[in-house]
Amino acid sequence: MARHVCHAPGCLTPVPPKMFACRPHWFALPKRLRDAIWATYRDGQEITKDPSPEYLDAAQAAADYLGGAR
């Protein structure tokens, strides 16, 4: 089984598949980005591998923020 890691660029911290980021990176995100991820998350999407386009947009915006593309 492939391991799931934090989505912050360069971070290799293992996190549960349901989680977007490790604790330090999650709380480094502005609340608006954290809220956008949870608002668009569908329970079980990490199992079915079918996140919505809205979730993918929110996740990309968060990853860009963490990577410095602000």
Rosetta silent file (secondary structure, phi, psi, omega in degrees, C-alpha in Angstrom):
SEQUENCE: MARHVCHAPGCLTPVPPKMFACRPHWFALPKRLRDAIWATYRDGQEITKDPSPEYLDAAQAAADYLGGAR
SCORE:     score description
SCORE:     0.000 S_00000001
   1 L     0.000  130.364  179.054    0.000    0.000    0.000 S_00000001
   2 L   -68.934  141.452  178.166    1.372    3.389   -0.965 S_00000001
   3 L   -85.806  153.264 -179.374    1.885    5.741    1.903 S_00000001
   4 L  -106.159  131.643  179.907    0.194    9.102    1.978 S_00000001
   5 E  -121.973  164.366  176.808    2.249   12.149    2.825 S_00000001
   6 L   -50.663  142.083 -179.310    1.580   15.809    3.495 S_00000001
   7 L   -85.224    0.739  175.607    0.724   17.777    0.345 S_00000001
   8 L   -68.130  132.120 -179.626    3.067   20.645    1.217 S_00000001
   9 L   -53.157  125.629  177.406    5.777   20.741   -1.447 S_00000001
  10 L    86.834  -10.058 -178.930    8.837   18.873   -0.199 S_00000001
  11 L   -86.896  130.121 -179.634    7.228   17.556    2.994 S_00000001
  12 L  -112.803   18.734  179.835    7.443   13.791    3.412 S_00000001
  13 L   -69.370  123.482  177.603    5.598   13.577    6.731 S_00000001
  14 E   -65.803  137.588  175.571    3.150   10.653    6.661 S_00000001
  15 L  -136.609  156.656  175.437   -0.470   11.639    7.280 S_00000001
  16 L   -58.935  146.301 -177.704   -3.724    9.663    7.197 S_00000001
  17 L   -54.623  -28.541  179.851   -5.140    9.538    3.644 S_00000001
  18 L   -71.891  -20.176 -174.723   -8.114   11.670    4.710 S_00000001
  19 L   -92.434  142.569  179.470   -5.801   14.505    5.769 S_00000001
  20 L   -78.130  -41.172 -171.934   -4.400   17.098    3.399 S_00000001
  21 L  -146.700  163.758  173.117   -1.323   18.056    5.373 S_00000001
  22 L   -67.999  163.383 -176.255    0.707   17.411    8.494 S_00000001
  23 H   -54.274  -49.877 -179.019   -0.254   19.473   11.527 S_00000001
  24 H   -60.502  -41.102 -179.885    2.416   22.200   11.098 S_00000001
  25 H   -72.931  -36.706  178.461    1.594   22.717    7.424 S_00000001
  26 H   -58.636  -46.449 -177.668   -2.169   22.527    7.996 S_00000001
  27 H   -82.259   -4.853  170.943   -2.016   25.330   10.539 S_00000001
  28 H   -79.710  -18.269  178.302    0.376   27.324    8.346 S_00000001
  29 L   -76.283  143.540  171.559   -2.516   27.688    5.899 S_00000001
  30 L   -62.219  149.450 -178.236   -4.856   30.642    6.274 S_00000001
  31 H   -55.024  -35.969 -178.728   -8.220   29.615    7.680 S_00000001
  32 H   -61.107  -36.445  178.690   -9.927   30.457    4.380 S_00000001
  33 H   -75.192  -39.921  175.542   -7.847   27.793    2.597 S_00000001
  34 H   -61.357  -44.348  179.410   -8.404   25.202    5.337 S_00000001
  35 H   -61.924  -38.913 -179.856  -12.128   25.936    5.214 S_00000001
  36 H   -65.076  -38.368  177.979  -12.173   25.579    1.422 S_00000001
  37 H   -63.678  -49.525 -178.543  -10.577   22.140    1.631 S_00000001
  38 H   -68.566  -32.740 -179.860  -13.092   20.880    4.195 S_00000001
  39 H   -66.711  -26.921 -176.717  -16.044   22.517    2.411 S_00000001
  40 H  -106.081   -4.300  178.500  -15.244   20.616   -0.778 S_00000001
  41 L   -72.495  135.471  174.210  -14.076   17.333    0.764 S_00000001
  42 L  -110.911  128.330 -178.869  -16.426   14.370    0.249 S_00000001
  43 L   -53.017  127.310  177.649  -16.260   11.601    2.827 S_00000001
  44 L    90.840   -2.564 -177.977  -14.458    8.630    1.335 S_00000001
  45 H   -62.830  -24.030  177.975  -12.920   10.411   -1.661 S_00000001
  46 H   -74.044  -17.667  177.722   -9.496    9.207   -0.520 S_00000001
  47 H   -91.579  -46.487 -177.991  -10.749    5.642   -0.928 S_00000001
  48 H   -80.362  -14.317  178.403  -12.687    6.025   -4.181 S_00000001
  49 L    60.706   38.920 -179.811  -10.035    8.349   -5.638 S_00000001
  50 L  -133.391   60.129  177.571  -12.632   10.702   -7.105 S_00000001
  51 L   -64.480  151.011  179.916  -12.287   14.141   -5.517 S_00000001
  52 L   -70.883  159.100  174.461  -14.464   16.850   -6.997 S_00000001
  53 H   -58.516  -33.532  179.166  -12.997   19.523   -9.262 S_00000001
  54 H   -66.470  -40.203  176.798  -13.758   22.015   -6.480 S_00000001
  55 H   -64.488  -45.197  179.791  -11.705   19.993   -3.999 S_00000001
  56 H   -60.064  -38.750  176.625   -8.837   19.737   -6.464 S_00000001
  57 H   -64.063  -44.597  179.936   -8.929   23.526   -6.931 S_00000001
  58 H   -64.471  -42.426  179.824   -8.924   24.102   -3.161 S_00000001
  59 H   -65.114  -40.064  178.991   -6.098   21.607   -2.669 S_00000001
  60 H   -65.599  -41.696  178.393   -4.037   23.199   -5.434 S_00000001
  61 H   -61.809  -39.921  178.756   -4.522   26.668   -3.951 S_00000001
  62 H   -68.141  -44.362  178.874   -3.370   25.360   -0.553 S_00000001
  63 H   -62.727  -41.486  177.398   -0.357   23.557   -2.031 S_00000001
  64 H   -61.079  -42.771  178.872    0.572   26.695   -3.987 S_00000001
  65 H   -60.749  -47.511 -178.945    0.357   28.754   -0.801 S_00000001
  66 H   -66.850  -26.434  178.746    2.575   26.309    1.074 S_00000001
  67 H   -86.391   -2.785  176.846    5.018   26.241   -1.813 S_00000001
  68 L    96.228    3.471  178.322    5.379   29.992   -1.816 S_00000001
  69 L   -87.204   67.337 -175.068    3.277   30.788   -4.900 S_00000001
  70 L   -90.456    0.000    0.000    1.278   33.397   -3.037 S_00000001
